Amino acid sequence: MPLLAPVATIESLDHEGRGVAHVDGKVVFIEGGLPGEKVEYSSYRKRASFEQATMVRVIRASAQRADPRCKFFGMCGGCSMQHAELGAQVAAKQRVMEDAIKRIGKVDIGSVYPAIYGPAWGYRYRGRLSVRVIPRKGGVLVGFHEKKSSYIADITSCEILPVHISALLVPLRGLIARLSAPDRIPQIEVAVGDDRTVLALRNLQPFTSKDKATLLSFGEEHAVSMWQQPGGPETAYPLRAGEPEFLHYTLPEFDLSLKFRPTDFTQVNVHINRLLIRRAMQLLDPQPRERIADLFCGLGNFTLPIARSGATVVGVEGSAALVQRAVENAAANGLSGHSEFRLSNLFEATPESLRALGPLDKILIDPPREGAIAVVNALNENLPRRIVYVSCNPATLARDAAVLCHEKGYVMRGAGVANMFPHTSHVESIALFELP
């Protein structure tokens, strides 16, 4: 007689979007389960204090369960939460952020801001498609990695990519197969601007003249610009001589147009980016005659909206290329007089390096996943009265909030999430700190 699958009741979702249950005194993380559901599960990893499992069958379904739109959901690792209604996804992310701030930071969160929503499908304007030559699977695969695997998922469409990029997944297989060394192209960088789309192929071996002709023909047929990237991101350039080097995205609310190269860092979700900037400006409330710093400023995504308010803003960034891009974007938008940019490694910030920025009324911080611990530790004198912190990692936000609130004297006035990556467990958030 076959053994019955164990049963659990899902209590909550963790930071990876997995259902959390307790069975016989042990925590069980169950992929595919939603809070309130009773499910059968199968464990694939067992430890003394926890198990990791996948759901086998739903016995009692949640009202927030949704039918995944993508037919490859569960196999492709690009998404982890399509089985949950969008509101449930956002609520789970809000709880992850709140839990991190309270548990890690031991900080009172203040107000919980309304979540920032946007389009849930076709939103991913930036992406890195992996490429693998696998003869036993019919030749070439182009897409994202399989769930919990280094293998490339055998997908023919993607619901979170723009429609015109999703439609290229199968044609790209044929394109790569026709090149002279398909096994020397590990990835394709996708960058969609307001004006055009670029596909930058990472080529570990120089393209032949026939390869280039094939690529250019593909670009003309599908209305995309074809680039090659023989080395690091800075080596990417268009295959067609004389083609523009830059794409653009706009911030209509602030009458701004920002240029970027396909391999520059920009936000994946253009729609949420615009709403996040609006929220940041509401919280920061920049005023004429104020001096404000934008730390980890990139190409000026937050800097230039601040400058548009009439405040003087100094942007600080660790990438020389992005600093140059920010300077050029400020000039192109008529904001050079209200902005300046400096090259500095903020992961090595000191009281002296922050003092060199001059007196500051307010600061906006938008660090990568590592957070801004060196910056918050370096805030030792003439503290800005207000800090807006944009985070892509609740754990490092909470860690830095602890320093700001317990050591520097700030109060967290509030925090909320922005659903920058729908259907994934990624948590983007924004928080406001003020001196009492």
Number of C-alpha atoms within 10 A of each C-alpha: 3 4 5 8 14 12 18 21 20 22 16 18 26 16 18 17 26 24 27 21 24 15 13 6 9 13 16 26 27 27 22 24 35 30 21 17 21 20 23 21 24 17 16 9 11 11 10 7 9 16 19 19 21 19 19 18 16 16 13 12 15 17 13 16 19 14 10 16 13 15 14 19 20 18 17 23 18 19 24 22 26 20 21 23 17 19 12 19 22 22 14 23 29 24 17 21 26 22 18 20 24 14 13 18 23 16 21 16 23 14 13 14 17 11 17 18 18 18 15 16 16 16 21 23 21 23 17 15 19 19 26 21 20 12 9 7 9 9 14 22 27 26 27 23 20 19 17 9 11 10 15 22 21 17 21 17 18 25 20 22 18 16 14 13 24 18 15 16 18 16 14 19 21 14 16 25 15 14 18 14 16 20 17 18 20 16 19 23 20 20 25 22 20 12 10 14 21 24 22 25 24 23 21 16 14 14 17 12 9 12 17 18 14 15 24 19 13 17 17 11 9 14 13 17 21 22 26 22 23 19 12 9 15 13 11 20 21 18 17 14 7 7 12 11 13 15 18 15 17 17 19 9 11 16 11 19 17 22 20 20 22 26 19 17 12 18 15 17 20 23 17 20 21 20 17 23 19 17 18 22 17 10 20 20 14 24 16 13 12 15 23 29 28 24 24 26 26 27 29 27 22 25 29 30 23 29 27 22 18 18 19 24 30 24 27 27 23 17 17 13 15 22 24 16 20 30 19 18 22 26 13 14 14 15 22 19 12 21 26 19 24 19 16 18 13 19 15 12 18 17 15 11 15 18 15 9 15 13 16 20 18 21 23 25 23 20 23 13 13 13 24 25 20 15 20 20 16 17 20 15 11 11 18 19 14 22 24 24 25 25 25 21 19 27 22 22 27 25 20 23 30 22 18 24 19 14 13 18 14 22 20 23 18 17 24 23 29 28 27 27 21 25 23 18 22 20 23 21 25 25 25 24 26 19 16 10
